[in-house]
Amino acid sequence: MRQIVFTSNMKKLLTLSGQRADLGLLIIRVAIGASMMVHGLPKLQGGPERWEGIGSNMENLGIAFGYTFWGFMAGFAEFIGGLLVIIGLATRPAVLLLIFTMAVATLRHVVAGDGFRGWSHAAELGIVFLGLYFTGPGKYSLDKRILN
């Protein structure tokens, strides 16, 4: 049997250091934030009729008022929240809005009977945002610069 010999460089590559973790968080923030901005912009541009349709999903939580407000807030959370996640500013409040938005979107697909393919994307994004809530934005963020 042949033994694998790890060089110093291989060990560094395979060992997660704080700096690499911060780089990983930056990559996740930029990719997921940009994705949310792409999803949120059409919602914001859709105007009151579209906002009302999106906001009506709040009925699944027993909230039967303010549909236009809730629909606007979904677009706002996705677009502005996505931007804040990218730059790492007010990251935790932004991801709380996004977690709520993804929970409502997940519930909408579950109630509609859309199956796993229907609800999984929103649920997965919600889980990523939950992870970002607990880890924070990392070293490469405005939050880090402002708070330190």
Summary of the structure (lengths in Angstrom):
residues: 148
radius of gyration: 19.0
end to end distance: 51.9
largest distance: 69.3
contacts: 451
relative contact order: 0.15
helix: 80%
strand: 0%
